[in-house]
Amino acid sequence: MRRWSLCLSAFLMSVFVIQAANAHEKPRLTAPRPAVDVAILLDTSNSMDGLIDQAKRQLWTIVNEFAAAKRHGMTPTLRVALFEYGNTNLPASEGYIRQVVPLTDDLDALSEALFALTTNGGDEYCGQVIDEAVKRLDWTGEPNAYKAIFIAGNEPFTQGPVDYTQSCAYAIQHGVIVNTIHCGDYRTGIEGMWQHGAQLAEGSYLNINQDQAVVHIDAPQDAELIQLNLQLNSTYLWYGEEGKAAGARQEEQDSNAMSLGRGNLVQRAASKSSAVYSNSRSDLVDAVKNEAVALDELDAADLPEPMKTMTEEQREHYVQEQSAKRAEVQAKIQALTAERETYVAGERKRLAEEGDDETLGAVIVRSVREQLDEVGFDEKSNGKAE
């Protein structure tokens, strides 16, 4: 009996020791970040130069809408794909369709591809490009994810060898909403079956004037936000084979955004300060934070120049230092962006600039707000799209 009592005491003591040790461990995440997969299908025929310009100017406005959304307090993991269709530079045998970018969280690669689009032609096969996007992309299998297609163009929805009724029905059967954006008159879009396509796939039917100029309002916060964006860039530690290209791409996309106006760059800065902008495959700060890489397993040759001659302890400290600096700059950008949004909202009211409601970014933002709410996201952004 005494032996059994001693064994029991030893067992209970070991349980206590294990529990005490576990109490100091970093708590494990019990739920993944919610998933958002979006495919943008753009008509790049001759008449669509204005549409492509709107897409370039409002990409970061659209991204910021997803960055503002939360489910259970978590920002979603955002992946975006880009297709072009209706361009006679593309092979007729493939329906004048090209997957420009697969579903990716590399938003700079998406921006780079968007700025490289040109228009020409052509024959616009809406049913076929929707079918291609649904079948080719690796859509998330996460329950309650937001999966959506936004297709924009101006020719009848009925063109091409693939029946749009079949491709739209197939999309919603696989949990992918299809939103249609007719570039032109609302009634003409209905007659061209753009509304019917959206109805079949439980999406929104929208129409825009693709040639309307996008107006970005300058704000007193812009100059400081642009400087903070430069400070944010200085915290990136590009590593490995992808790092050098990713760093150059980030700089190029900042330049592309600025070429379209200061307002465009500050929208991009806001995106870069959010959780949806991540570079775990090429930046050590994001990679270590997201546990995508272990510092002690990297070769010195793959490290950024300042870290090559550091000890393991110095490397860990340096990454933590840059991570803390980034978090500080991101917080400043977010606070200043909130101030800016208040200012811009007041200016829009004063100037009564209502025309922006008919641009690509504005109609996508409105649809996203409604549809994210329907799938359980708590969407926080109440500002008007720039």
Buried (B, 14 or more C-beta within 10 A) or exposed (E): EEEEEEEEEEEEEEEEEEEEEEEEEEEEEEEEBBBBBBBBBBBBBEBBBBBBBBBBBBBBBBBBBBBBBBBEEBBBBBBBBBBBBBBBEBEEEEBBBBBBBBBBBBBBBBBBBBBEBEBBBBBBBBBBBBBBBBEBBEBBEBEEBBBBBBBBBBBBBBBBEBEBBEBBBBBBEEBBBBBBBBBBEEEBBBEBBBBBBBBBBBBBBBBBBBEBEBBBBBBEBBEBBBEBBEBBBEBBBBBBEBBEEBBEBBEBBBEBBBEBBBBBBBBBBBBBBBBBBBBBBBBBBBBBBEEBBEBEEBEEEBBBEEBEEBEEEEBBEBBEEBBEBBBEBBEBBBEBBEBBBEBBBEEBEEEEEEEBBBBBBBBBBBBBBEBBEEBEBEBEBEBBBB
